[in-house]
Each structure stands twice: as C-alpha cells, then as structure tokens.
Amino acid sequence: MAAAGPKSMALHYCREWIAESSWFQTWVGAGDLAEARAQIVRGGRDDEELPDRPWVMLRSAPEQGLLAESVGVGTHVMGGVIELIVEADIDGGSQNDSDAAQEQAENEWGEFLQDMSNRIGQAVTDGVRPDFRRPQETQGPEFPDKDAREDHTKRYEYWMGKAEISWGAATA
C-alpha cells in the first residue's frame, strides 16, 4: 500500500531522504538505494525484523506525531514530529575500550546528525521537497545495559541514539 495520509507521507519521505544520502549509504555499506532503504525501518510494526546494525527506526513521536495548525478560517496545515532511533555496532577492537568506543559513537552520531542538517531543503528522487527542520538530539549516543547486549562480554558492543525531526506546521 502506498503512503497517502500526511503522517505516512512524512515517514515515507523521511525514509527516502535519509536513504538517498551518500554519507548514509556509505555508513551502512549499501551498494544502492534499495540496500540503504533496507536499513531504515518503521517503528511499531511487529511484522518487520530489524536489519543488521547500523540501522535507523522511524516512528511518530509520542503525542506529537500529527498536529494541525490553523492558518485561516476552516484551513489547517498539518505537521508533526518524527522520532529517529539509531543503533550501530562498535568496531571489534574497541568493544571493551571505553574511550575508543565513546569516540567512535560520538563521531558516527555527530556525522549522522550533521549530514541530516546539511541536507535540509533537498528534494528526494521524485522531486518532492520534504519540509523537514534540523534534527534535535534527544538521547545519545549511549551504550545498552548488560541485559540488552547480545554478547555480555563486550561492554561497548553497540551504541544507540535518538533524535527528533519536525515536518510541516510543527515547530519542534
């Protein structure tokens, strides 16, 4: 089913916008746009497994997913906030080295957010120019608790971060 409503269109275009980034394609090791798209999933869907890290999950931000702003009598402009959750592995040699793991996580997370900020206003392949605002970090990068790690012997197995990006009439 194709995206049709304002919220699903915003999530669709956010996925396309991220996947089309040459920085993102290099980071996730994608050979083409389809492989890059496969590293971006929609949150809240039980039928979709997470790909190998690094990956990005997109979902509507709680209580801000769809907002309407009045721009005149009987006229509203839609907008909202998309939450981005990112996870990426730490290189094998750094998984028990706190300084090296922290540096890698901060570098990758910062480069991801910088790439998104630099691409504000760029159209996606089909010519649509999504009305996204600069991403706002809400968490990260952080390392998971021992119980959440796949390999309990690797203290810094992977990192995760969260950010929000507003679209349309939302002013977050």
Buried (B, 14 or more C-beta within 10 A) or exposed (E): EEBEEBBBBBBBBBBBBBBBBEBBBEBBEBEEEEBBBBBBBBBEEEEEEEBEBBBBBBBBBEEBBBBBEEEEEEEEBBBBBBBBBBBBBBEEEBBBBEEBBBEBBBEBBEEBBEBBEEBBEEEBEEEEEBBBBEBEBEEBBEBBEEEEBEEEEBBBBBBBBBBBBBBBBBEB
